[in-house]
Structure formats: C-alpha cells, structure tokens
Amino acid sequence: MVKIRLSKIGRKKAPFYRIVAVDEAKKNVGRALETLGYWYPSKGNLEIKKQEIKAWIAKGAQISPSVQKLIAKK
C-alpha cells in the first residue's frame, strides 16, 4: 500500500520536510515514489502539489494525519 507522509530532512533544530508518496512496506528505508511538496516550518513555507496528491488518492494511497492537517491549512 502507498502512503502519503512527511519525510524529514535537514539538520538538527532546523527541520525541513518533504511530502512524499512511499511504499508502506519499506518504512523508513527506500526511495520515495514521488515528491509531492515540501514544508519548512521555521520559515513558514508550504508547497503542496494538490493535483498529484489527488491522483495518488485515486490510485488507493492513504494520507497520514500530519499531511492531512497541512493540506487543510493550505
């Protein structure tokens, strides 16, 4: 099953998150299938590719609760 979730990158005390579609079976290892946006909380930058997210949902992907909150915010 594919999940749409946050992937943390960046350094300590300066997090940067990518919104990615990833195979749930691979957990934290493995590459993302597609990058669907990013969130930089310290600067307040949020970019979401809504069309691509809708396409993944149509294919059966599930969204994590944290990504749902970000989509609602945007």
CYANA upper distance limits for C-alpha pairs under 8 A (distance plus 0.5 A):
  1 MET  CA     23 ASP  CA      6.44
  1 MET  CA     24 GLU  CA      6.18
  1 MET  CA     25 ALA  CA      7.85
  1 MET  CA     60 GLY  CA      8.22
  1 MET  CA     61 ALA  CA      7.21
  2 VAL  CA     21 ALA  CA      6.96
  2 VAL  CA     22 VAL  CA      6.05
  2 VAL  CA     23 ASP  CA      5.05
  2 VAL  CA     24 GLU  CA      6.07
  2 VAL  CA     60 GLY  CA      7.84
  2 VAL  CA     61 ALA  CA      5.30
  2 VAL  CA     62 GLN  CA      7.03
  3 LYS  CA     21 ALA  CA      6.13
  3 LYS  CA     22 VAL  CA      6.04
  3 LYS  CA     23 ASP  CA      6.81
  3 LYS  CA     24 GLU  CA      6.44
  3 LYS  CA     61 ALA  CA      5.84
  3 LYS  CA     62 GLN  CA      5.35
  3 LYS  CA     63 ILE  CA      6.28
  3 LYS  CA     64 SER  CA      7.51
  4 ILE  CA     19 ILE  CA      7.37
  4 ILE  CA     20 VAL  CA      6.06
  4 ILE  CA     21 ALA  CA      4.95
  4 ILE  CA     22 VAL  CA      6.95
  4 ILE  CA     61 ALA  CA      7.28
  4 ILE  CA     62 GLN  CA      6.57
  4 ILE  CA     63 ILE  CA      5.22
  4 ILE  CA     64 SER  CA      6.61
  4 ILE  CA     67 VAL  CA      7.86
  5 ARG  CA     19 ILE  CA      6.20
  5 ARG  CA     20 VAL  CA      6.17
  5 ARG  CA     21 ALA  CA      7.10
  5 ARG  CA     22 VAL  CA      8.11
  5 ARG  CA     63 ILE  CA      6.90
  5 ARG  CA     64 SER  CA      5.84
  5 ARG  CA     66 SER  CA      7.92
  5 ARG  CA     67 VAL  CA      6.51
  6 LEU  CA     17 TYR  CA      6.44
  6 LEU  CA     18 ARG  CA      6.08
  6 LEU  CA     19 ILE  CA      5.21
  6 LEU  CA     20 VAL  CA      6.70
  6 LEU  CA     66 SER  CA      8.08
  6 LEU  CA     67 VAL  CA      7.30
  7 SER  CA     17 TYR  CA      5.90
  7 SER  CA     18 ARG  CA      5.60
  7 SER  CA     19 ILE  CA      6.80
  7 SER  CA     20 VAL  CA      7.17
  8 LYS  CA     15 PRO  CA      7.31
  8 LYS  CA     16 PHE  CA      6.48
  8 LYS  CA     17 TYR  CA      5.04
  8 LYS  CA     18 ARG  CA      7.01
  9 ILE  CA     15 PRO  CA      6.86
  9 ILE  CA     16 PHE  CA      5.75
  9 ILE  CA     17 TYR  CA      6.27
  9 ILE  CA     18 ARG  CA      7.94
 10 GLY  CA     14 ALA  CA      6.79
 10 GLY  CA     15 PRO  CA      5.47
 10 GLY  CA     16 PHE  CA      5.55
 10 GLY  CA     17 TYR  CA      8.20
 11 ARG  CA     15 PRO  CA      6.34
 11 ARG  CA     16 PHE  CA      8.39
 14 ALA  CA     42 SER  CA      7.53
 15 PRO  CA     40 TYR  CA      7.50
 15 PRO  CA     41 PRO  CA      7.82
 15 PRO  CA     42 SER  CA      8.19
 16 PHE  CA     38 TYR  CA      8.12
 16 PHE  CA     39 TRP  CA      6.74
 16 PHE  CA     40 TYR  CA      5.43
 16 PHE  CA     41 PRO  CA      7.56
 17 TYR  CA     38 TYR  CA      6.15
 17 TYR  CA     39 TRP  CA      5.63
 17 TYR  CA     40 TYR  CA      6.84
 18 ARG  CA     35 THR  CA      7.32
 18 ARG  CA     36 LEU  CA      7.97
 18 ARG  CA     37 GLY  CA      6.37
 18 ARG  CA     38 TYR  CA      4.73
 18 ARG  CA     39 TRP  CA      6.75
 19 ILE  CA     35 THR  CA      6.50
 19 ILE  CA     36 LEU  CA      5.73
 19 ILE  CA     37 GLY  CA      5.42
 19 ILE  CA     38 TYR  CA      5.89
 19 ILE  CA     39 TRP  CA      8.00
 19 ILE  CA     48 ILE  CA      8.31
 19 ILE  CA     67 VAL  CA      7.95
 20 VAL  CA     32 ALA  CA      6.58
 20 VAL  CA     33 LEU  CA      7.76
 20 VAL  CA     34 GLU  CA      6.25
 20 VAL  CA     35 THR  CA      4.99
 20 VAL  CA     36 LEU  CA      5.85
 20 VAL  CA     37 GLY  CA      7.67
 21 ALA  CA     32 ALA  CA      6.34
 21 ALA  CA     33 LEU  CA      5.94
 21 ALA  CA     34 GLU  CA      5.84
 21 ALA  CA     35 THR  CA      7.02
 21 ALA  CA     36 LEU  CA      7.63
 21 ALA  CA     56 TRP  CA      8.39
 22 VAL  CA     26 LYS  CA      8.28
 22 VAL  CA     31 ARG  CA      7.78
 22 VAL  CA     32 ALA  CA      5.24
 22 VAL  CA     33 LEU  CA      5.87
 22 VAL  CA     34 GLU  CA      7.88
 23 ASP  CA     27 LYS  CA      7.78
 23 ASP  CA     32 ALA  CA      8.00
 23 ASP  CA     33 LEU  CA      7.92
 26 LYS  CA     30 GLY  CA      6.50
 36 LEU  CA     48 ILE  CA      6.75
 36 LEU  CA     49 LYS  CA      5.91
 36 LEU  CA     50 LYS  CA      8.45
 36 LEU  CA     52 GLU  CA      7.15
 36 LEU  CA     53 ILE  CA      7.23
 37 GLY  CA     46 LEU  CA      8.18
 37 GLY  CA     47 GLU  CA      5.69
 37 GLY  CA     48 ILE  CA      4.95
 37 GLY  CA     49 LYS  CA      6.26
 38 TYR  CA     45 ASN  CA      8.40
 38 TYR  CA     46 LEU  CA      6.43
 38 TYR  CA     47 GLU  CA      5.83
 38 TYR  CA     48 ILE  CA      7.12
 39 TRP  CA     44 GLY  CA      8.02
 39 TRP  CA     45 ASN  CA      6.26
 39 TRP  CA     46 LEU  CA      5.01
 39 TRP  CA     47 GLU  CA      6.96
 40 TYR  CA     44 GLY  CA      6.29
 40 TYR  CA     45 ASN  CA      5.54
 40 TYR  CA     46 LEU  CA      6.89
 41 PRO  CA     45 ASN  CA      7.04
 41 PRO  CA     46 LEU  CA      8.38
 46 LEU  CA     74 LYS  CA      8.19
 48 ILE  CA     71 ILE  CA      8.02
 48 ILE  CA     74 LYS  CA      8.47
 49 LYS  CA     53 ILE  CA      6.94
 50 LYS  CA     54 LYS  CA      6.65
 51 GLN  CA     55 ALA  CA      6.77
 52 GLU  CA     56 TRP  CA      6.83
 53 ILE  CA     57 ILE  CA      6.72
 54 LYS  CA     58 ALA  CA      6.67
 55 ALA  CA     59 LYS  CA      6.98
 56 TRP  CA     60 GLY  CA      7.02
 56 TRP  CA     61 ALA  CA      5.95
 57 ILE  CA     61 ALA  CA      5.19
 57 ILE  CA     62 GLN  CA      7.03
 57 ILE  CA     63 ILE  CA      8.50
 63 ILE  CA     67 VAL  CA      6.95
 63 ILE  CA     68 GLN  CA      6.96
 64 SER  CA     68 GLN  CA      6.83
 65 PRO  CA     69 LYS  CA      6.88
 66 SER  CA     70 LEU  CA      7.01
 67 VAL  CA     71 ILE  CA      6.68
 68 GLN  CA     72 ALA  CA      6.71
 69 LYS  CA     73 LYS  CA      6.69
 70 LEU  CA     74 LYS  CA      6.84
